[in-house]
């Protein structure tokens, strides 16, 4: 019998001032002329609205902001968001997005989206290893909610939401080519193009980059403590962290009337292990991730009088491989179970896909209400895992050396294939009580196939 978790909370925001419909339209026109796209946000309620009236603590970073701040990747840009900090985990130096002091190593409390599609890996729920170093040349805007948003986005949005929106064909006119060289042997080249063929609008982006990464010195690591216990000298500390990676990014988008399709491909190769995946320095181990995101969508205002609607289907294929086995402990490690001449080696591999189908309609025919109803289905399938290592755990959970790297996928796997399906439904109401008062409230119900339901 699956464990069922019941969670009930109420999301409600009070905003003032609000304006009449005519005044709102005039205000939006004025804001657009003065501030351009920066004055509007869509992440707070799921629909475009002036930033000044968004019922959430929201920040918008536009392409113009990015150019002015000189940020070259997503993590750098997010550091500029008030009330937010980008920390680093020991393993792979993957980013930790801290909002209002709330954080976890795997970022499970922050929902990270790319064009509205969740960027998450089933194991260990981490987000941001490949997206965090995403180049910004093809980013149109970044929208950030600092605070709970579970009533609209589900349980993963406990402390905030980050949505990275890439440039559409409407944002590009002609071709642009760029190149950059910087510290730590960083080199990048990119090309983007946008144009029209009849009624078909097209855009394309290609980025290639490489960096050796910074080399902060670690004075002592986890192996340093084990050396003291077992009187060994295996630790590589003091020594530099292992940073750097090779990157390839491709984006293709086409739109025709009310339909659009998009492909995003992110590849990160030779990813250094940071301070080590087990907090012991590892200059040898590398990781490779390949994430392909396919999307097809439809959006139309007033498809029926008073009704706006949109629907989207997405498919994400994520592959995690290790070109070089990672070292959980360096050569010469001594444990109570024996000596590891080559170090404690691990070589896991993971294949997974994520299918998402969603749609919503908004009714604005009421005098003082704007009602939004949404429904969706997600299928997360971690369908293949492999475990290669040079040790086995004994009955006490202590690693015992077994010599050369061996396949333990069927004997003692680090993870078995897993699958989770999710169905959700939400309702949101933007209610104008009076000329200067607006309440936005929402409720969302999620039903998970593996542990039950939550209501936010």
TORFI-800411 format. One line per 4 residues: number of its first residue (from 1); for each residue x, y, z of C-alpha. Coordinates in pm, 1 decimal. Layout:
// TORFI-800411
NUM> X:Y:Z  ...
This chain:
// TORFI-800411
1> 0.0:0.0:0.0  163.2:329.1:-102.1  226.2:593.8:156.0  -20.0:880.7:113.0
5> 84.2:1230.5:213.7  -187.4:1489.0:269.8  -85.8:1851.0:263.3  -330.2:2140.2:256.1
9> -238.0:2504.7:234.7  -394.6:2820.0:96.4  -223.2:3052.9:-147.4  -373.9:3398.5:-153.9
13> -224.1:3735.6:-239.1  -360.5:4083.4:-186.1  -247.9:4350.8:-429.3  -308.2:4721.1:-440.1
17> -367.3:4931.8:-620.0  -571.9:4763.3:-890.6  -748.4:4954.9:-1164.7  -1060.7:4935.4:-1372.5
21> -1036.4:4750.2:-1703.8  -1004.5:5073.3:-1901.4  -746.9:5216.0:-1662.0  -553.5:4887.0:-1664.5
25> -527.4:4897.4:-2043.1  -406.9:5256.9:-2036.3  -156.2:5177.4:-1762.4  -20.4:4880.0:-1956.8
29> 25.0:5097.8:-2265.9  213.2:5358.1:-2060.2  433.7:5094.2:-1894.9  513.8:4933.6:-2230.5
33> 621.3:5268.0:-2378.2  838.4:5361.5:-2080.1  985.7:5030.7:-1963.9  925.6:4790.2:-2250.4
37> 901.3:4419.1:-2172.8  1058.4:4457.8:-1828.0  735.4:4604.2:-1687.6  542.7:4278.2:-1739.6
41> 560.0:3931.5:-1590.8  377.2:3603.6:-1662.2  521.0:3368.7:-1400.2  315.1:3502.1:-1106.7
45> -30.4:3399.1:-1230.5  43.7:3222.0:-1557.5  -78.8:3520.3:-1761.1  98.3:3838.5:-1869.5
49> 35.8:4131.5:-1634.8  212.8:4447.5:-1513.9  495.1:4364.7:-1271.5  363.1:4627.0:-1026.8
53> 41.3:4426.3:-977.5  185.3:4073.1:-970.0  59.8:3886.6:-658.4  405.9:3753.2:-573.8
57> 754.4:3881.6:-499.3  875.4:3870.1:-857.2  1189.1:3979.3:-1042.4  1230.0:4008.3:-1419.2
61> 1572.0:4010.0:-1589.3  1549.2:4104.4:-1956.6  1800.5:4055.5:-2237.3  1887.9:4424.0:-2203.1
65> 1958.7:4376.3:-1830.7  2181.4:4079.2:-1910.1  2380.4:4283.3:-2161.5  2426.7:4567.8:-1914.6
69> 2537.5:4347.1:-1623.1  2779.7:4150.9:-1840.6  2657.9:3812.6:-1715.5  2772.4:3519.8:-1929.4
73> 2570.0:3236.2:-1773.5  2247.1:3183.4:-1581.7  2407.3:3147.4:-1239.0  2580.1:3484.2:-1270.2
77> 2255.0:3656.8:-1368.7  2062.8:3498.6:-1079.9  2317.8:3634.2:-832.7  2179.1:3979.3:-917.1
81> 1828.3:3893.0:-792.8  1755.1:4058.6:-455.3  1690.2:3807.1:-179.2  1853.9:3524.8:-372.6
85> 2199.8:3370.3:-356.8  2369.9:3107.1:-572.9  2575.0:2870.8:-356.3  2770.4:2564.1:-470.0
89> 2739.2:2199.4:-370.0  3057.7:1997.7:-317.5  2979.2:1746.4:-595.0  3028.9:1890.7:-944.2
93> 3002.7:2237.4:-786.6  2639.7:2228.7:-900.9  2445.0:2543.2:-810.1  2226.2:2572.7:-501.6
97> 1957.5:2840.0:-536.4  1900.7:2992.9:-192.7  1584.5:3198.4:-146.9  1508.9:3365.2:186.9
101> 1762.3:3137.3:353.6  1585.9:2817.6:242.1  1800.0:2569.7:52.3  1895.0:2206.6:2.4
105> 2189.6:2049.8:-177.7  1973.8:1915.6:-461.0  1755.6:2227.9:-503.2  1439.6:2022.6:-450.7
109> 1265.3:2327.7:-303.1  1307.2:2549.8:-611.6  1130.7:2476.4:-937.9  1354.6:2556.4:-1236.8
113> 1184.9:2587.6:-1575.8  1309.3:2633.3:-1930.8  1026.5:2789.1:-2131.3  786.0:2649.6:-1873.6
117> 924.3:2292.3:-1888.2  1062.3:2156.4:-1555.9  1438.7:2095.9:-1559.6  1485.3:1813.4:-1312.5
121> 1671.7:1483.6:-1302.7  1497.0:1194.3:-1129.3  1816.7:1105.3:-943.0  1868.6:1270.0:-704.7
125> 1603.1:1526.9:-790.7  1880.4:1773.5:-869.8  1830.1:2066.5:-1105.4  2078.5:2308.9:-1248.9
129> 2392.8:2107.9:-1331.3  2347.1:2163.2:-1704.5  2104.3:2457.2:-1696.5  2297.4:2666.5:-1443.1
133> 2585.9:2727.6:-1682.6  2351.4:2793.1:-1972.8  2475.1:3076.3:-2198.3  2258.1:3387.4:-2205.3
137> 2299.4:3507.6:-2564.8  1972.2:3336.0:-2662.3  1779.1:3421.0:-2344.1  1499.8:3677.1:-2379.7
141> 1411.8:3705.7:-2011.8  1440.3:3535.6:-1674.5  1144.6:3549.7:-1435.5  1188.4:3465.1:-1068.1
145> 933.0:3418.4:-788.9  1088.7:3441.4:-443.8  839.8:3266.6:-219.9  591.0:2978.9:-232.0
149> 411.1:2917.9:-562.5  278.2:2565.2:-509.5  -85.6:2657.6:-576.3  5.5:2725.0:-939.6
153> 317.5:2514.3:-998.6  291.8:2222.0:-755.7  498.1:2092.9:-465.5  840.7:2159.8:-622.1
157> 778.1:2534.6:-599.2  804.8:2538.1:-219.2  1041.4:2833.9:-191.3  1040.2:2977.3:-543.0
161> 1028.9:2940.6:-919.7  1284.7:3030.3:-1187.7  1168.0:3037.8:-1549.4  1423.9:3093.2:-1826.7
165> 1258.7:3207.5:-2150.2  1459.5:3178.2:-2471.7  1426.2:3414.2:-2765.7  1140.2:3344.3:-3005.1
169> 1141.1:3419.4:-3378.7  970.6:3751.4:-3295.3  1278.0:3853.6:-3091.9  1528.0:3797.9:-3373.9
173> 1574.7:3980.2:-3702.6  1853.2:3857.0:-3927.2  2173.5:3691.2:-3808.6  2422.5:3754.3:-3529.3
177> 2760.1:3593.5:-3464.6  2966.6:3630.7:-3148.1  3278.1:3502.1:-2975.5  3428.2:3545.6:-2630.8
181> 3753.7:3460.2:-2456.2  3799.0:3494.4:-2081.8  3959.0:3375.8:-1761.6  4022.8:3008.2:-1687.6
185> 4080.4:2939.6:-2060.0  3712.3:3004.4:-2131.7  3619.0:3023.7:-2499.7  3273.2:3058.8:-2654.5
189> 3132.8:3106.6:-3003.6  2766.7:3140.1:-3098.8  2537.6:3204.1:-3391.8  2169.8:3296.8:-3394.0
193> 1927.2:3373.9:-3673.1  1562.8:3469.4:-3702.9  1338.8:3532.4:-4001.1  1016.9:3453.6:-4184.9
197> 917.2:3241.5:-4480.4  567.8:3351.7:-4567.7  358.7:3306.2:-4255.1  615.0:3072.6:-4094.0
201> 850.0:3235.9:-3841.9  1179.2:3058.7:-3769.1  1471.2:3100.5:-3529.1  1791.8:2906.2:-3465.9
205> 2075.1:2925.2:-3212.7  2403.4:2738.3:-3180.3  2658.5:2778.1:-2900.6  2987.9:2595.8:-2843.3
209> 3203.9:2664.1:-2540.4  3474.4:2529.1:-2314.2  3630.0:2631.4:-1983.9  3889.2:2491.5:-1747.7
213> 3704.3:2648.3:-1454.6  3838.7:2821.1:-1147.2  4080.4:2631.4:-922.7  4001.7:2714.5:-561.9
217> 4223.5:2531.6:-313.0  4065.8:2289.7:-64.9  4278.8:2270.1:251.8  4117.4:1950.2:385.2
221> 3854.1:1710.1:251.8  3664.0:1403.2:372.5  3966.0:1182.6:302.0  4177.2:1399.0:533.3
225> 3960.5:1283.2:824.3  3988.6:917.6:721.5  4367.0:950.0:693.2  4381.3:1057.8:1057.2
229> 4171.4:760.0:1165.0  4361.4:494.8:966.4  4704.8:664.9:967.5  4715.7:680.5:586.3
233> 4824.1:957.0:346.3  4578.8:923.8:56.7  4412.5:1266.1:61.3  4492.0:1501.3:-226.1
237> 4424.3:1803.2:-6.3  4542.1:2067.6:-0.3  4465.5:2079.6:-370.2  4245.8:2245.6:-633.7
241> 3885.1:2161.7:-704.4  3806.7:2003.7:-1042.2  3603.6:2248.9:-1250.4  3542.1:2315.1:-1614.9
245> 3335.2:2158.7:-1891.1  3271.4:2152.9:-2263.8  2929.1:2281.9:-2367.8  2706.0:2263.7:-2673.9
249> 2363.6:2430.7:-2695.3  2118.5:2417.0:-2984.8  1778.1:2582.5:-3010.1  1532.7:2565.8:-3300.4
253> 1186.0:2721.1:-3299.0  906.9:2762.5:-3554.5  569.1:2929.7:-3521.3  271.7:2955.3:-3752.2
257> -43.9:3143.0:-3656.9  -150.8:2995.4:-3319.8  91.3:2699.7:-3326.0  456.3:2671.9:-3232.1
261> 723.1:2404.3:-3195.6  1060.1:2413.5:-3023.3  1370.3:2198.4:-2978.1  1635.0:2270.1:-2717.5
265> 1944.6:2054.7:-2679.8  2194.2:2099.9:-2396.1  2511.3:1890.8:-2379.7  2772.2:1919.0:-2106.1
269> 3083.4:1702.8:-2136.6  3396.9:1658.3:-1924.7  3223.5:1813.2:-1622.1  3468.7:1828.6:-1333.0
273> 3362.3:1680.0:-1000.0  3410.5:2002.0:-802.2  3523.4:1912.6:-451.7  3440.6:1548.2:-527.5
277> 3106.5:1369.6:-534.4  3189.0:1222.9:-191.2  3368.9:1541.0:-73.6  3711.1:1394.1:-150.1
281> 3914.4:1567.2:-420.5  3897.1:1388.3:-754.9  4089.5:1540.3:-1048.2  4015.9:1241.9:-1275.7
285> 3640.6:1179.7:-1267.8  3418.8:1343.4:-1532.5  3049.0:1348.0:-1614.9  2850.6:1398.9:-1934.1
289> 2484.9:1499.1:-1961.5  2268.7:1524.8:-2272.2  1924.6:1682.5:-2242.8  1692.4:1713.1:-2545.1
293> 1362.2:1899.2:-2500.9  1088.2:1873.0:-2763.0  781.3:2097.3:-2738.1  463.5:2156.2:-2935.8
297> 208.5:2415.6:-2832.1  -103.0:2610.8:-2921.8  -219.1:2944.6:-2781.7  -508.5:3165.6:-2886.4
301> -678.6:3465.0:-2730.9  -1056.7:3483.4:-2758.6  -1085.8:3148.1:-2936.3  -1439.3:3173.0:-2803.4
305> -1576.5:3506.2:-2682.3  -1443.3:3568.1:-2333.1  -1209.9:3265.5:-2339.3  -831.2:3245.7:-2388.0
309> -662.9:2909.1:-2410.2  -334.1:2731.6:-2456.6  -206.7:2374.7:-2457.2  138.6:2222.6:-2463.1
313> 306.1:1884.9:-2488.2  672.8:1835.4:-2402.6  913.6:1544.0:-2405.3  1250.8:1555.4:-2230.5
317> 1518.5:1291.6:-2290.6  1801.8:1301.5:-2036.0  2114.2:1087.6:-2048.6  2381.5:1090.3:-1776.5
321> 2711.5:918.5:-1853.7  3062.2:910.4:-1708.6  3346.4:926.5:-1963.4  3581.3:860.8:-1670.6
325> 3490.8:676.3:-1350.1  3458.6:902.9:-1048.5  3668.0:846.9:-739.8  3469.5:848.3:-418.3
329> 3804.9:812.7:-242.5  4159.7:854.9:-383.8  4419.2:581.4:-449.9  4570.9:440.6:-132.2
333> 4252.9:483.2:73.7  4250.2:261.8:380.7  3925.3:153.5:546.8  3851.8:-107.3:810.7
337> 3759.7:-341.9:523.6  4092.4:-311.4:342.6  4306.5:-99.1:108.5  4187.8:53.5:-222.5
341> 4507.0:75.2:-437.3  4320.4:251.0:-722.8  4086.0:440.0:-497.3  3715.2:376.7:-445.7
345> 3572.3:394.3:-799.7  3214.5:436.4:-917.4  3065.9:447.4:-1266.4  2684.5:486.8:-1261.7
349> 2481.9:557.4:-1575.2  2121.2:679.0:-1601.6  1866.0:715.1:-1881.7  1528.7:881.1:-1827.1
353> 1249.7:1063.9:-2003.7  985.0:1308.7:-1887.6  657.3:1352.5:-2073.6  435.1:1650.4:-1993.6
357> 89.1:1742.0:-2124.1  -86.9:2053.0:-1998.8  -358.4:2298.2:-2090.8  -551.8:2585.6:-1942.2
361> -830.6:2824.7:-2023.8  -895.2:3171.6:-1884.6  -1240.3:3327.7:-1873.6  -1257.9:3706.7:-1849.1
365> -1627.1:3754.7:-1919.8  -1713.5:3833.6:-1558.3  -1719.8:4197.8:-1456.2  -1480.7:4160.3:-1162.1
369> -1325.4:3815.2:-1200.0  -1070.8:3646.3:-1421.7  -1097.7:3269.7:-1376.7  -822.6:3030.8:-1485.1
373> -858.5:2651.1:-1496.5  -565.8:2422.7:-1573.7  -508.5:2050.7:-1605.7  -200.5:1842.1:-1672.7
377> -29.0:1504.4:-1676.9  337.3:1418.8:-1622.9  519.0:1089.3:-1669.9  871.7:1064.8:-1524.4
381> 1037.1:738.5:-1623.2  1390.1:655.7:-1508.9  1393.0:350.3:-1732.2  1756.1:238.2:-1731.9
385> 2034.9:237.5:-1474.4  2379.0:77.5:-1463.3  2622.7:35.1:-1176.9  2994.9:-28.3:-1221.8
389> 3228.5:-8.0:-921.3  3533.6:-167.4:-759.5  3378.1:-233.4:-421.5  3076.7:-400.3:-263.3
393> 2897.8:-316.1:60.3  2912.0:-574.0:336.7  2632.3:-646.3:584.5  2738.4:-346.1:793.4
397> 2724.4:-109.7:498.1  3104.1:-76.8:476.9  3260.8:-76.4:125.4  3486.8:-377.2:66.0
401> 3743.8:-366.7:-221.1  3693.6:-623.2:-500.9  3983.5:-530.7:-730.0  3899.1:-412.4:-1081.4
405> 3585.0:-224.0:-1185.5  3292.5:-467.4:-1213.6  2928.0:-460.0:-1323.5  2704.0:-468.3:-1016.0
409> 2386.3:-356.6:-1196.8  2199.3:-677.3:-1112.2  2375.4:-765.2:-786.6  2401.5:-443.8:-587.9
413> 2271.7:-152.7:-799.8  2298.8:201.6:-667.3  1950.5:267.1:-805.0  1674.7:65.8:-968.8
417> 1456.2:193.7:-1254.3  1170.0:405.0:-1121.6  855.3:557.7:-1269.5  619.2:823.9:-1138.6
421> 301.7:956.2:-1297.3  131.7:1276.5:-1190.4  -209.3:1419.9:-1269.1  -301.6:1768.2:-1151.9
425> -583.1:2020.5:-1163.3  -585.3:2382.6:-1049.7  -824.2:2674.4:-1027.1  -726.2:3038.7:-990.0
429> -936.6:3351.8:-946.5  -825.5:3712.3:-982.1  -1100.2:3907.4:-809.9  -1124.6:4285.9:-814.1
433> -1313.6:4373.7:-497.8  -1297.3:4748.3:-559.5  -1107.5:4996.4:-772.9  -802.0:4978.9:-547.7
437> -819.9:4618.6:-422.3  -749.5:4287.4:-596.4  -728.8:3938.0:-445.8  -565.3:3648.8:-632.3
441> -631.9:3304.3:-488.8  -570.5:2954.4:-616.4  -597.5:2587.9:-526.4  -419.1:2294.9:-690.1
445> -456.5:1919.8:-641.0  -178.9:1677.3:-739.7  -215.9:1298.7:-745.2  110.9:1101.3:-759.0
449> 115.4:738.5:-865.6  368.7:636.4:-601.1  267.7:806.1:-276.2  -72.5:972.9:-301.3
453> -205.6:1327.3:-316.2  -125.4:1680.2:-211.4  -346.2:1988.0:-215.0  -198.6:2338.5:-212.9
